[in-house]
Amino acid sequence: MQVKESTFLITGAASGLGAATAERLVAAGAKVVLCDVSDSISRHAAQLGERAKACMADITSSEQMQLAFDVAAKLSEEKGVAGVIHCAGVISVAKLVDREGNPADLDAYAKTININLVGTFNVMRLAAATMAKNTPNKDGERGVIINTASIAAFDGQVGQCAYSASKAGVVGMSLPAARELSRHAIRVMAIAPGVFETPMMGDIPDEAAQALAASVPFPKRLGKAEEFAQLAEHIIVNSMLNGEVIRLDGGIRMQ
Ligand SMILES: NC(=O)c1ccc[n+]([C@@H]2O[C@H](COP(=O)([O-])OP(=O)(O)OC[C@H]3O[C@@H](n4cnc5c(N)ncnc54)[C@H](O)[C@@H]3O)[C@@H](O)[C@H]2O)c1
């Protein structure tokens, strides 16, 4: 799968990992649709020039995401959408029982699951239906879906029941989705980032960030969004990567 002149849809593209991926793919000659619930998405797309289009959409909405894929299909000028890099997501922290003995808020739990897991399924199903119509490229490939899990899917910490479960669900869908979509020549991969320096991590106090960086075996620092983008680009071009989740974490194992 080549990046140059191909069209990709990127969710969560107004910030962090998604924004860096959009930037990298445009620099490599791709056309991109930047999709996000944030209205700053238009500004981000404008900064990337005419090969980037913005689409304000909520990943949990069937209609809004279908519209985003329609925008991407149009941008591709009949070539079809080659891939989706799905980065949109939210973090949440809540203990099952708080200090006063109150049970966790059930709606807050469901909200995290809805955005991170149901939203991912929504993006995947619409991406698959869109890309299944593509004419296969010279290697017989129709498209690639790259989801974003987290190392919390494997090493969830206290307070991460909702976040870990949502990301474990993303991990769990990778293989069955890849198996199913193989007959359409569409690959499905997921990246499980460790701790990355993005606005999502912005609220962590300096001390905590330094402690996290120190707990990474090597390199002893937080990940950079560009490093996520670099891996996303590699997954696009390397057709043997399929049905797998890649940890991108400097070897950290959360306690
Ligand atoms: N930063 C990290 O350390 C880290 C680690 C592991 C996994 N992740 C995952 O990587 C992904 C990207 O995280 P990030 O660090 O770039 O975060 P971020 O907060 O910088 O960016 C996330 C983007 O997703 C958008 N978004 C949230 N809900 C949405 C919705 N319903 N519809 C559309 N867009 C929505 C936000 O507006 C935001 O622009 C997330 O799925 C996150 O869980 C991040």
The ligand as a MOL file (V3000), in Angstrom:
LIG
                    3D

  0  0  0     0  0            999 V3000
M  V30 BEGIN CTAB
M  V30 COUNTS 44 48 0 0 0
M  V30 BEGIN ATOM
M  V30 1 N -1.2740 9.8890 24.8610 0
M  V30 2 C -1.0630 8.6840 25.3820 0
M  V30 3 O -0.2020 8.5040 26.2570 0
M  V30 4 C -1.8770 7.5020 24.9250 0
M  V30 5 C -1.5030 6.2360 25.3860 0
M  V30 6 C -2.2190 5.1280 24.9790 0
M  V30 7 C -3.2860 5.2690 24.1220 0
M  V30 8 N -3.6490 6.5050 23.6900 0 CHG=1
M  V30 9 C -4.7980 6.5920 22.7960 0
M  V30 10 O -4.4250 7.2830 21.6320 0
M  V30 11 C -5.5510 7.9610 21.0810 0
M  V30 12 C -5.1750 9.4040 20.8270 0
M  V30 13 O -4.8210 9.9840 22.0580 0
M  V30 14 P -4.0610 11.3770 22.1750 0
M  V30 15 O -3.0400 11.2100 23.2130 0
M  V30 16 O -3.6840 11.8730 20.8270 0 CHG=-1
M  V30 17 O -5.2490 12.2340 22.8110 0
M  V30 18 P -5.7440 13.7100 22.5230 0
M  V30 19 O -6.7110 14.0110 23.6060 0
M  V30 20 O -4.5880 14.6010 22.2940 0
M  V30 21 O -6.5430 13.5380 21.1510 0
M  V30 22 C -7.7270 12.8060 21.0740 0
M  V30 23 C -8.6350 13.4740 20.0530 0
M  V30 24 O -9.8160 12.6720 19.9230 0
M  V30 25 C -10.9150 13.5640 19.7960 0
M  V30 26 N -12.1370 12.8860 20.1950 0
M  V30 27 C -12.5070 12.5040 21.4550 0
M  V30 28 N -13.7310 11.9580 21.4210 0
M  V30 29 C -14.1440 11.9830 20.1270 0
M  V30 30 C -15.3160 11.5580 19.4650 0
M  V30 31 N -16.3490 11.0080 20.1260 0
M  V30 32 N -15.4030 11.7260 18.1310 0
M  V30 33 C -14.3780 12.2900 17.4450 0
M  V30 34 N -13.2370 12.7290 18.0090 0
M  V30 35 C -13.1320 12.5640 19.3450 0
M  V30 36 C -10.5750 14.7370 20.7040 0
M  V30 37 O -11.3290 15.8870 20.3670 0
M  V30 38 C -9.0880 14.8920 20.4660 0
M  V30 39 O -8.8170 15.8080 19.4130 0
M  V30 40 C -6.6900 7.7650 22.0970 0
M  V30 41 O -7.5140 6.7160 21.6530 0
M  V30 42 C -5.9570 7.3740 23.3620 0
M  V30 43 O -6.7760 6.5860 24.2110 0
M  V30 44 C -2.9660 7.6260 24.0720 0
M  V30 END ATOM
M  V30 BEGIN BOND
M  V30 1 1 1 2
M  V30 2 2 2 3
M  V30 3 1 2 4
M  V30 4 1 4 5
M  V30 5 2 4 44
M  V30 6 2 5 6
M  V30 7 1 6 7
M  V30 8 2 7 8
M  V30 9 1 8 9
M  V30 10 1 8 44
M  V30 11 1 9 10
M  V30 12 1 9 42
M  V30 13 1 10 11
M  V30 14 1 11 12
M  V30 15 1 11 40
M  V30 16 1 12 13
M  V30 17 1 13 14
M  V30 18 2 14 15
M  V30 19 1 14 16
M  V30 20 1 14 17
M  V30 21 1 17 18
M  V30 22 2 18 19
M  V30 23 1 18 20
M  V30 24 1 18 21
M  V30 25 1 21 22
M  V30 26 1 22 23
M  V30 27 1 23 24
M  V30 28 1 23 38
M  V30 29 1 24 25
M  V30 30 1 25 26
M  V30 31 1 25 36
M  V30 32 1 26 27
M  V30 33 1 26 35
M  V30 34 2 27 28
M  V30 35 1 28 29
M  V30 36 1 29 30
M  V30 37 2 29 35
M  V30 38 1 30 31
M  V30 39 2 30 32
M  V30 40 1 32 33
M  V30 41 2 33 34
M  V30 42 1 34 35
M  V30 43 1 36 37
M  V30 44 1 36 38
M  V30 45 1 38 39
M  V30 46 1 40 41
M  V30 47 1 40 42
M  V30 48 1 42 43
M  V30 END BOND
M  V30 END CTAB
M  END
